[in-house]
Amino acid sequence: MNKFSNFYFISIVFIAGCSSLQVTEESIANQDVSSVTISPKSTADKAVLANAVVYFEYDSYSLTSKSILALKGVVKLMSGNPKLTIGLEGHADERGTREYNLALGQRRAEAVSTYLVSNGINRKRLIPKSYGEERPLSLGSNDYSWSKNRRVEIK
């Protein structure tokens, strides 16, 4: 095998090992949203990109111990790929004003960014952005939908 094949194989094994980490501790309507997913994606330069979701409690931007475990996997992946830059997309559920939810989404993205920076990732490699309530994963005005929409997507 060549060097690229070895790197790709090791990256897939590492990512597969991270994919079963739990993300949040809050009570949610559906257990489908209680875990982080990290999967490989190909880009033009064949870099491995972490695609993870961290979920939050209602009206909160605090990281839970389970979300920190998931973010440790992101730190390891980024440390092994020094040219990798990721987006941190903050979201909120529909409750609250549009302005409040945009600010809350930004605080959530910044909370993830702050954790990654405190663990050695250069802030220039992180692009935090808020979408507030504008890009829901689940439509509806119920606990199930709200729990899926309070998140930061790592792309």
C-alpha positions as a Python dict, from the first residue, in 0.01 Angstrom:
ca = {
    (1, 'M'): (0, 0, 0),
    (2, 'N'): (113, 353, -68),
    (3, 'K'): (126, 633, 192),
    (4, 'F'): (-214, 771, 93),
    (5, 'S'): (-381, 432, 133),
    (6, 'N'): (-226, 388, 479),
    (7, 'F'): (-340, 735, 586),
    (8, 'Y'): (-690, 677, 451),
    (9, 'F'): (-721, 338, 626),
    (10, 'I'): (-598, 475, 960),
    (11, 'S'): (-834, 774, 929),
    (12, 'I'): (-1134, 548, 862),
    (13, 'V'): (-1049, 326, 1161),
    (14, 'F'): (-1009, 632, 1386),
    (15, 'I'): (-1335, 787, 1268),
    (16, 'A'): (-1525, 461, 1307),
    (17, 'G'): (-1403, 439, 1665),
    (18, 'C'): (-1533, 789, 1739),
    (19, 'S'): (-1876, 738, 1585),
    (20, 'S'): (-2032, 568, 1887),
    (21, 'L'): (-1967, 850, 2134),
    (22, 'Q'): (-2268, 997, 2314),
    (23, 'V'): (-2318, 1372, 2278),
    (24, 'T'): (-2568, 1510, 2526),
    (25, 'E'): (-2714, 1434, 2864),
    (26, 'E'): (-3045, 1619, 2830),
    (27, 'S'): (-3382, 1452, 2812),
    (28, 'I'): (-3496, 1435, 2454),
    (29, 'A'): (-3808, 1312, 2287),
    (30, 'N'): (-3629, 1068, 2057),
    (31, 'Q'): (-3305, 888, 2137),
    (32, 'D'): (-3197, 919, 1770),
    (33, 'V'): (-3051, 1261, 1849),
    (34, 'S'): (-2846, 1158, 2152),
    (35, 'S'): (-2526, 1058, 1976),
    (36, 'V'): (-2256, 1220, 1771),
    (37, 'T'): (-2177, 1102, 1422),
    (38, 'I'): (-1833, 1141, 1274),
    (39, 'S'): (-1790, 1019, 922),
    (40, 'P'): (-1533, 1073, 646),
    (41, 'K'): (-1596, 1298, 347),
    (42, 'S'): (-1373, 1341, 45),
    (43, 'T'): (-1270, 1689, -64),
    (44, 'A'): (-1061, 1808, -357),
    (45, 'D'): (-738, 1748, -165),
    (46, 'K'): (-864, 1419, -10),
    (47, 'A'): (-859, 1558, 346),
    (48, 'V'): (-1068, 1378, 603),
    (49, 'L'): (-1336, 1605, 745),
    (50, 'A'): (-1516, 1561, 1075),
    (51, 'N'): (-1891, 1576, 1027),
    (52, 'A'): (-2031, 1586, 1378),
    (53, 'V'): (-2330, 1730, 1560),
    (54, 'V'): (-2328, 1851, 1920),
    (55, 'Y'): (-2669, 1898, 2085),
    (56, 'F'): (-2763, 2147, 2358),
    (57, 'E'): (-3016, 2190, 2634),
    (58, 'Y'): (-3299, 2442, 2592),
    (59, 'D'): (-3177, 2803, 2605),
    (60, 'S'): (-2819, 2692, 2676),
    (61, 'Y'): (-2480, 2703, 2509),
    (62, 'S'): (-2294, 2502, 2774),
    (63, 'L'): (-2110, 2191, 2661),
    (64, 'T'): (-2198, 1874, 2848),
    (65, 'S'): (-1946, 1612, 2953),
    (66, 'K'): (-2071, 1388, 2673),
    (67, 'S'): (-2032, 1658, 2409),
    (68, 'I'): (-1678, 1719, 2535),
    (69, 'L'): (-1600, 1351, 2480),
    (70, 'A'): (-1721, 1386, 2122),
    (71, 'L'): (-1518, 1702, 2069),
    (72, 'K'): (-1203, 1524, 2190),
    (73, 'G'): (-1238, 1306, 1882),
    (74, 'V'): (-1262, 1616, 1665),
    (75, 'V'): (-947, 1756, 1832),
    (76, 'K'): (-756, 1435, 1755),
    (77, 'L'): (-876, 1435, 1395),
    (78, 'M'): (-783, 1801, 1342),
    (79, 'S'): (-446, 1757, 1514),
    (80, 'G'): (-365, 1482, 1268),
    (81, 'N'): (-475, 1697, 973),
    (82, 'P'): (-310, 2039, 1021),
    (83, 'K'): (-450, 2186, 698),
    (84, 'L'): (-809, 2095, 783),
    (85, 'T'): (-1046, 2389, 838),
    (86, 'I'): (-1397, 2330, 969),
    (87, 'G'): (-1721, 2523, 991),
    (88, 'L'): (-1913, 2538, 1319),
    (89, 'E'): (-2278, 2602, 1236),
    (90, 'G'): (-2486, 2706, 1538),
    (91, 'H'): (-2862, 2647, 1542),
    (92, 'A'): (-3155, 2706, 1776),
    (93, 'D'): (-3512, 2583, 1795),
    (94, 'E'): (-3800, 2808, 1694),
    (95, 'R'): (-3876, 2942, 2042),
    (96, 'G'): (-3761, 3299, 2102),
    (97, 'T'): (-3720, 3590, 1865),
    (98, 'R'): (-3523, 3561, 1545),
    (99, 'E'): (-3254, 3792, 1685),
    (100, 'Y'): (-3228, 3600, 2012),
    (101, 'N'): (-3196, 3268, 1829),
    (102, 'L'): (-2925, 3403, 1598),
    (103, 'A'): (-2730, 3517, 1905),
    (104, 'L'): (-2785, 3182, 2081),
    (105, 'G'): (-2669, 2990, 1773),
    (106, 'Q'): (-2356, 3207, 1762),
    (107, 'R'): (-2286, 3146, 2133),
    (108, 'R'): (-2320, 2772, 2074),
    (109, 'A'): (-2078, 2781, 1780),
    (110, 'E'): (-1836, 2993, 1984),
    (111, 'A'): (-1859, 2749, 2279),
    (112, 'V'): (-1746, 2467, 2050),
    (113, 'S'): (-1477, 2691, 1898),
    (114, 'T'): (-1348, 2791, 2242),
    (115, 'Y'): (-1320, 2427, 2347),
    (116, 'L'): (-1128, 2333, 2031),
    (117, 'V'): (-891, 2633, 2067),
    (118, 'S'): (-829, 2549, 2434),
    (119, 'N'): (-719, 2206, 2314),
    (120, 'G'): (-459, 2328, 2067),
    (121, 'I'): (-656, 2395, 1748),
    (122, 'N'): (-570, 2728, 1581),
    (123, 'R'): (-872, 2960, 1576),
    (124, 'K'): (-797, 3040, 1209),
    (125, 'R'): (-897, 2681, 1126),
    (126, 'L'): (-1248, 2731, 1272),
    (127, 'I'): (-1533, 2919, 1108),
    (128, 'P'): (-1818, 2974, 1357),
    (129, 'K'): (-2149, 3091, 1210),
    (130, 'S'): (-2506, 3109, 1334),
    (131, 'Y'): (-2821, 3019, 1148),
    (132, 'G'): (-3047, 3063, 1450),
    (133, 'E'): (-3382, 2900, 1383),
    (134, 'E'): (-3353, 2941, 1004),
    (135, 'R'): (-3234, 2587, 916),
    (136, 'P'): (-3426, 2336, 1127),
    (137, 'L'): (-3349, 1967, 1092),
    (138, 'S'): (-3697, 1880, 1208),
    (139, 'L'): (-4011, 2081, 1141),
    (140, 'G'): (-4267, 2094, 1419),
    (141, 'S'): (-4342, 2262, 1747),
    (142, 'N'): (-4276, 1976, 1987),
    (143, 'D'): (-3998, 1839, 2211),
    (144, 'Y'): (-3876, 1599, 1942),
    (145, 'S'): (-3827, 1872, 1682),
    (146, 'W'): (-3685, 2124, 1926),
    (147, 'S'): (-3426, 1876, 2060),
    (148, 'K'): (-3299, 1805, 1707),
    (149, 'N'): (-3276, 2174, 1621),
    (150, 'R'): (-3063, 2286, 1923),
    (151, 'R'): (-2723, 2198, 1778),
    (152, 'V'): (-2385, 2287, 1634),
    (153, 'E'): (-2298, 2105, 1313),
    (154, 'I'): (-1927, 2055, 1246),
    (155, 'K'): (-1858, 2052, 874),
}
